[in-house]
Amino acid sequence: MKILVTGAGGFIGHHLVKRFKAQGHWVRAVDIKLPEYEPSPADEFLLSDLRFFENASRAVSGIQDVYQLAADMGGIGYITANHASLSRNNTLINNHMLEAARLANVDRYLYTSSACVYPQHLQHSPDVTPLKETDAVPADPEKGYGWEKLFAEQMATYYHEEFKLDVRIVRFHNIYGPLGTYDGGKEKAPAAIMRKVAEAEDGGAIEVWGDGKQTRSFCYIDDCVEGLVRIMASGYTQPINLGTDELVTINQLIDYAAIASGKRLTKRYDLTKPQGVRGRNSDNSKLQALLKWEPKMTLKQGVAKTYPWIWDQLDKQGRSKKAGLSAPKKLSPAQHKARSAARG
């Protein structure tokens, strides 16, 4: 098949391109940047800004399946500080991609949304009830990013209803894994925490945004890619969750990262930093019924696979610290004498 992956310079898009190339498909990748950590195996990589319609039209030319992952996005610090620019950029990208796909008569179109579309009033407790796809409306999504994602879902649905575009709408629940952004302000919580753990001295402390009791579910990248491929093949045109239903606190996530590192660490909480909703989990009932499948990787297992990659990236920059409390340095006789003289 001829497949288009937009956002292919990013974390999930790059992994998706690798999956399709391993299956023998012809892949066109599009992004405003190349993958950061390794070259893309795509047959064609267009460095292109999809906020402009002519670029979206060029991207879909001759394509059968579209995986629309292109988005201006980042971690909680980034999305809470850029409501206007982020919403503008993503609305332009999604509207242009839908119209270009319609005009090009693509076979199938998959849009990647987010659990940020869910109403905030359903996410006030750490002990949250898992969110069902039908919970999204009546709407009260997260400001900026959540609203534009929900609007893009509606646009995809309208294109399906009015123009018969064969759409898929996938709501991600916190995807993480190797080759993902871990620094610079756009990193998500798992990568940010593993970076902090890797940089911390054994026996030291790491900063935690919030009180650590807020809850989430996290989905490993391999499960995410598998889910995308299965959902595209399913024929299902309504929104569907893609994530695990393993609810954990941020404190537990930190503990798993500390276990993977072999370090003994304490937590230093900063309640002034953004922390998002109080609790969020995925209801996978629809995913299980539709695919007879759901993500399998536990968070502890996934962190154990991801942490060594992040540690290695930081080690190349001289920033990572090994496990093992440093033993007191032995002083030579001359050093003992000098220290005694200094003390008087």
Secondary structure, DSSP 8 states (H G I E B T S, - for coil): -EEEEETTTSHHHHHHHHHHHHTT-EEEEEESS--SSS----SEEEE--TTSHHHHHHHHTT-SEEEE------SHHHHTT-HHHHHHHHHHHHHHHHHHHHHHT-SEEEEEEEGGGS-GGG-SSSS---B-GGGG-S----TTHHHHHHHHHHHHHHHHHHH---EEEEEE--EE-TTS--SSS---HHHHHHHHHHHS-TT-EEEEEB-S--EE--EEHHHHHHHHHHHHHH---SEEEES----EEHHHHHHHHHHHHT---EEEEETTS----SB--B--HHHHHHHS------HHHHHHHHHHHHHHHHHHTT----SS--------HHHHHHHHHHH-
